[in-house]
Amino acid sequence: MGKQLGFLFDLNKCVGCKGCEIACLNEHCFEQVHYRQVIDLNKDNRSLGFLSLACNHCVNPECIRVCQQQCFYKRRDGIVLHRSQHCNGCQSCVAACPFQVPKVNTRTRKVSKCNFCIERMQKGLAPACVDACVVGALQVVDLSEQTELSEQMALSCLPIIKFTRPSLRVILPQEPRCFWRKGR
């Protein structure tokens, strides 16, 4: 396996501040699309944490497979990019992505997606979302160099991830988090 850049997300550290989400929106404001979103995993008075998701730059991306216009391509470092100038707006990639990552720009009616802040990376900077994470919950890692990095995100409801192999690793909570307890 060649180089595969991906995101490492630590559920133990994230406080749900949405700094990564806002930084992404600011970085790509001209596109008027939210690429990164923070999902609240808390249910039934149990604090499970927050999960920050954007494009997972999959090892076997469905977006590349289904796009008839060949708008998507994968770089040698594993980053999946999109050529919006080739996009005809058919949205087949939107339907095919198990993570619902490609987004339709309402202004252009073409698809766009997270580009791993490639312009920032070329300048030696981290993606805007990683830079904005004040608690260090979000990092960029080379997954090809990490053998015992963390647990793969377990989404049993999405069997296609065994094929797409998302380049996201999630460090699961070591113990249940409890920010609020009854009777206190």
LUMVO-499516 format. One line per 4 residues: number of its first residue (from 1); their letters; for each residue x, y, z of N, C-alpha, C. Coordinates in pm, whole numbers, plus 50000, padded with zeros to 5 digits. Layout:
N
NUM> a> X:Y:Z:X:Y:Z:X:Y:Z; ... $
This chain:
184
1> mgkq> 50086:49882:50000:50000:50000:50000:50089:50123:50000; 50058:50219:49913:50131:50345:49910:50086:50435:50023; 50128:50557:50017:50092:50655:50119:49940:50677:50119; 49882:50687:50237:49739:50712:50250:49716:50810:50365 $
5> lgfl> 49700:50937:50333:49669:51036:50434:49524:51019:50478; 49501:51046:50603:49366:51036:50657:49353:51119:50783; 49236:51115:50840:49210:51188:50963:49206:51091:51081; 49262:51134:51191:49254:51063:51318:49170:51151:51410 $
9> fdln> 49063:51092:51463:48973:51168:51548:48961:51100:51684; 48983:51176:51791:48980:51121:51927:48851:51163:51997; 48760:51067:52013:48633:51094:52080:48652:51135:52225; 48766:51100:52285:48793:51135:52424:48821:51284:52442 $
13> kcvg> 48865:51349:52336:48907:51489:52346:48803:51590:52297; 48723:51553:52198:48631:51649:52137:48525:51696:52237; 48506:51827:52241:48406:51887:52331:48286:51941:52254; 48283:51921:52122:48169:51965:52042:48164:52113:52016 $
17> ckgc> 48276:52182:52018:48277:52328:52001:48247:52372:51858; 48260:52282:51762:48237:52307:51621:48339:52402:51559; 48454:52417:51624:48561:52499:51568:48608:52447:51434; 48615:52314:51420:48658:52253:51293:48556:52280:51183 $
21> eiac> 48430:52273:51219:48321:52297:51123:48324:52442:51074; 48340:52534:51166:48343:52677:51131:48467:52710:51048; 48582:52652:51086:48706:52675:51011:48693:52625:50867; 48629:52511:50850:48607:52456:50716:48518:52548:50635 $
25> lneh> 48412:52594:50696:48320:52684:50626:48392:52813:50587; 48473:52868:50678:48548:52990:50647:48651:52967:50537; 48717:52854:50540:48820:52823:50439:48760:52808:50300; 48639:52756:50294:48574:52729:50165:48447:52811:50147 $
29> cfeq> 48446:52933:50200:48324:53015:50202:48271:53045:50063; 48358:53053:49965:48311:53082:49829:48227:52970:49772; 48242:52850:49826:48167:52735:49776:48031:52721:49843; 48007:52793:49952:47879:52795:50022:47829:52655:50060 $
33> vhyr> 47921:52568:50100:47886:52431:50134:47957:52393:50264; 47887:52321:50352:47949:52267:50473:48011:52132:50438; 48142:52122:50444:48207:51992:50420:48224:51915:50550; 48265:51982:50655:48287:51916:50784:48169:51945:50873 $
37> qvid> 48121:51840:50941:48010:51857:51033:48038:51781:51162; 48001:51842:51273:48015:51779:51403:47881:51716:51438; 47886:51588:51466:47765:51511:51497:47763:51482:51647; 47651:51511:51709:47633:51485:51852:47590:51340:51870 $
41> lnkd> 47673:51261:51935:47644:51119:51956:47572:51092:52088; 47541:51196:52162:47479:51180:52294:47333:51136:52280; 47299:51031:52357:47163:50976:52351:47120:50931:52489; 46994:50944:52517:46934:50891:52639:47011:50929:52766 $
45> nrsl> 47044:51056:52779:47118:51109:52895:47255:51044:52913; 47307:50981:52810:47442:50925:52814:47530:51010:52725; 47642:51050:52775:47733:51133:52698:47833:51044:52625; 47810:51024:52498:47899:50942:52416:48003:51026:52346 $
49> gfls> 47976:51156:52334:48072:51246:52271:48023:51302:52140; 48117:51357:52067:48090:51421:51939:48184:51362:51835; 48138:51356:51711:48218:51304:51602:48225:51408:51492; 48345:51442:51450:48366:51539:51343:48393:51463:51214 $
53> lacn> 48309:51485:51113:48321:51412:50987:48328:51506:50868; 48409:51468:50772:48415:51532:50640:48439:51419:50541; 48500:51449:50429:48533:51342:50335:48635:51251:50401; 48616:51121:50385:48707:51023:50443:48818:50981:50348 $
57> hcvn> 48822:51039:50229:48928:51010:50132:48957:50859:50130; 48851:50786:50097:48852:50640:50103:48963:50578:50017; 49004:50459:50057:49102:50383:49980:49039:50343:49846; 48912:50303:49848:48837:50265:49727:48712:50352:49717 $
61> peci> 48726:50476:49676:48612:50569:49678:48502:50534:49577; 48381:50530:49627:48265:50508:49540:48245:50625:49445; 48277:50746:49488:48259:50864:49403:48338:50849:49273; 48459:50797:49281:48541:50777:49160:48477:50671:49072 $
65> rvcq> 48430:50564:49133:48374:50452:49057:48250:50491:48978; 48162:50572:49036:48034:50599:48972:48031:50723:48883; 48130:50808:48892:48126:50934:48817:48158:50911:48669; 48056:50928:48585:48072:50909:48440:48160:51017:48376 $
69> qqcf> 48167:51134:48439:48245:51246:48385:48392:51242:48430; 48427:51146:48513:48562:51132:48567:48609:51259:48636; 48519:51315:48718:48549:51438:48792:48640:51413:48912; 48637:51292:48966:48715:51261:49085:48844:51191:49047 $
73> ykrr> 48947:51215:49125:49072:51142:49108:49143:51134:49243; 49228:51035:49253:49299:51010:49378:49448:51037:49356; 49503:51119:49444:49645:51150:49437:49726:51036:49498; 49856:51039:49477:49945:50935:49531:49946:50932:49684 $
77> dgiv> 49911:51044:49747:49907:51048:49894:49772:51007:49950; 49681:50962:49862:49552:50912:49906:49440:51015:49908; 49472:51141:49886:49370:51246:49888:49285:51235:49762; 49153:51235:49780:49059:51228:49668:49014:51370:49636 $
81> lhrs> 49037:51411:49512:49001:51546:49469:48893:51541:49362; 48830:51655:49340:48717:51668:49248:48743:51783:49152; 48725:51758:49023:48736:51863:48921:48596:51915:48890; 48558:52023:48956:48421:52073:48940:48393:52122:48798 $
85> qhcn> 48495:52164:48726:48472:52212:48589:48424:52102:48496; 48447:51974:48532:48401:51861:48450:48262:51813:48492; 48216:51858:48609:48091:51809:48667:47969:51858:48587; 47878:51765:48559:47755:51803:48490:47636:51810:48586 $
89> gcqs> 47661:51788:48715:47556:51798:48815:47463:51680:48824; 47504:51564:48773:47416:51445:48775:47393:51390:48916; 47484:51416:49007:47474:51378:49148:47482:51228:49174; 47534:51151:49080:47550:51007:49104:47648:50982:49219 $
93> cvaa> 47746:51069:49233:47843:51054:49342:47779:51082:49478; 47685:51174:49481:47614:51207:49605:47537:51084:49653; 47470:51017:49560:47392:50898:49594:47481:50780:49631; 47599:50770:49572:47686:50654:49592:47769:50660:49720 $
97> cpfq> 47799:50778:49768:47887:50791:49884:47814:50747:50011; 47867:50646:50083:47799:50599:50204:47802:50702:50317; 47886:50805:50303:47898:50908:50406:47831:51039:50366; 47768:51041:50249:47698:51160:50198:47790:51282:50196 $
101> vpkv> 47911:51262:50149:48012:51367:50149:48000:51465:50032; 47994:51419:49907:47982:51518:49800:47854:51600:49820; 47868:51729:49803:47755:51821:49824:47728:51898:49696; 47601:51931:49676:47563:52011:49560:47570:52158:49599 $
105> ntrt> 47647:52233:49524:47655:52376:49544:47530:52437:49481; 47448:52500:49562:47321:52553:49512:47341:52667:49412; 47454:52733:49419:47483:52844:49327:47521:52792:49188; 47611:52692:49184:47660:52641:49056:47585:52518:49007 $
109> rkvs> 47511:52452:49097:47440:52326:49069:47536:52213:49032; 47662:52228:49075:47762:52124:49054:47803:52070:49191; 47863:51953:49188:47906:51888:49311:48044:51940:49351; 48065:51947:49481:48197:51977:49534:48215:51895:49661 $
113> kcnf> 48338:51888:49711:48364:51808:49830:48490:51858:49900; 48511:51808:50020:48632:51838:50097:48754:51801:50013; 48849:51894:50007:48971:51868:49931:49093:51854:50022; 49070:51829:50151:49178:51811:50249:49259:51939:50262 $
117> cier> 49196:52052:50223:49265:52183:50224:49400:52171:50152; 49395:52118:50032:49516:52087:49957:49606:52210:49937; 49546:52328:49922:49626:52449:49905:49707:52477:50032; 49646:52455:50148:49716:52474:50274:49824:52367:50292 $
121> mqkg> 49794:52244:50257:49890:52134:50271:50014:52160:50183; 49995:52216:50064:50106:52245:49975:50198:52354:50032; 50144:52433:50124:50224:52537:50191:50281:52487:50324; 50263:52359:50354:50314:52302:50477:50223:52324:50597 $
125> lapa> 50100:52366:50573:50003:52389:50681:49908:52271:50692; 49851:52257:50809:49750:52154:50831:49617:52201:50771; 49525:52110:50741:49392:52152:50697:49330:52247:50800; 49243:52335:50756:49182:52435:50843:49112:52371:50962 $
129> cvda> 49044:52260:50941:48972:52194:51051:49067:52145:51158; 49181:52091:51118:49281:52041:51213:49343:52158:51289; 49377:52264:51216:49434:52383:51277:49342:52444:51382; 49213:52437:51357:49115:52502:51446:49080:52417:51569 $
133> cvvg> 49121:52294:51573:49085:52206:51684:49175:52236:51804; 49124:52317:51895:49205:52364:52008:49233:52252:52110; 49155:52146:52110:49178:52037:52205:49259:51922:52144; 49294:51932:52017:49376:51829:51952:49303:51700:51924 $
137> alqv> 49172:51708:51907:49094:51587:51879:49105:51542:51734; 49144:51632:51645:49149:51604:51502:49292:51621:51452; 49343:51518:51384:49479:51521:51333:49484:51460:51193; 49590:51493:51119:49618:51429:50992:49726:51326:51018 $
141> vdls> 49707:51204:50967:49804:51098:50983:49824:51025:50850; 49939:50963:50836:49965:50875:50722:49929:50735:50768; 49818:50686:50722:49767:50556:50768:49854:50440:50722; 49931:50458:50616:50018:50350:50569:50134:50327:50664 $
145> eqte> 50166:50426:50749:50274:50411:50846:50225:50370:50984; 50096:50368:51002:50038:50341:51134:49977:50201:51135; 50038:50111:51207:49983:49975:51213:49889:49957:51332; 49922:50021:51443:49838:50008:51562:49782:50144:51601 $
149> lseq> 49732:50216:51505:49691:50354:51527:49573:50366:51621; 49463:50308:51586:49341:50317:51666:49239:50224:51605; 49124:50224:51663:49018:50139:51611:48953:50204:51490; 48925:50123:51391:48853:50171:51273:48712:50207:51315 $
153> mals> 48661:50313:51257:48526:50353:51291:48431:50237:51262; 48357:50196:51361:48266:50083:51347:48126:50132:51312; 48089:50113:51189:47955:50148:51144:47893:50024:51081; 47842:49936:51164:47789:49811:51114:47669:49831:51022 $
157> clpi> 47606:49948:51032:47491:49974:50945:47535:50008:50803; 47665:50027:50781:47715:50060:50648:47813:49953:50602; 47764:49841:50552:47855:49733:50512:47948:49772:50399; 47914:49876:50324:47998:49915:50212:48134:49968:50258 $
161> ikft> 48148:50007:50385:48278:50059:50429:48387:49953:50423; 48350:49826:50423:48451:49721:50407:48511:49729:50268; 48434:49778:50173:48485:49795:50037:48551:49932:50021; 48484:50038:50063:48538:50173:50041:48659:50202:50127 $
165> rpsl> 48667:50143:50246:48779:50158:50339:48811:50306:50364; 48727:50374:50441:48748:50515:50470:48881:50539:50542; 48945:50651:50509:49073:50687:50570:49048:50774:50692; 48968:50722:50779:48935:50786:50906:48956:50683:51015 $
169> rvil> 49027:50722:51118:49042:50637:51234:48987:50714:51353; 48916:50643:51436:48853:50705:51552:48903:50636:51678; 48954:50715:51770:48991:50662:51900:48864:50665:51984; 48820:50546:52022:48694:50533:52095:48713:50571:52241 $
173> pqep> 48604:50611:52308:48615:50649:52450:48670:50535:52534; 48764:50569:52623:48822:50469:52712:48726:50435:52824; 48646:50531:52863:48543:50508:52965:48428:50602:52932; 48309:50567:52973:48195:50653:52943:48215:50794:52998 $
177> rcfw> 48186:50892:52914:48198:51031:52954:48067:51074:53018; 48076:51150:53123:47954:51195:53189:47971:51342:53226; 47913:51429:53147:47920:51571:53173:47806:51615:53266; 47702:51535:53272:47585:51571:53351:47532:51446:53418 $
181> rkgr> 47509:51454:53544:47456:51339:53618:47327:51379:53686; 47232:51289:53688:47105:51313:53758:47132:51327:53907; 47057:51415:53971:47064:51429:54114:47177:51518:54164; 47248:51582:54077:47356:51673:54118:47311:51813:54124 $
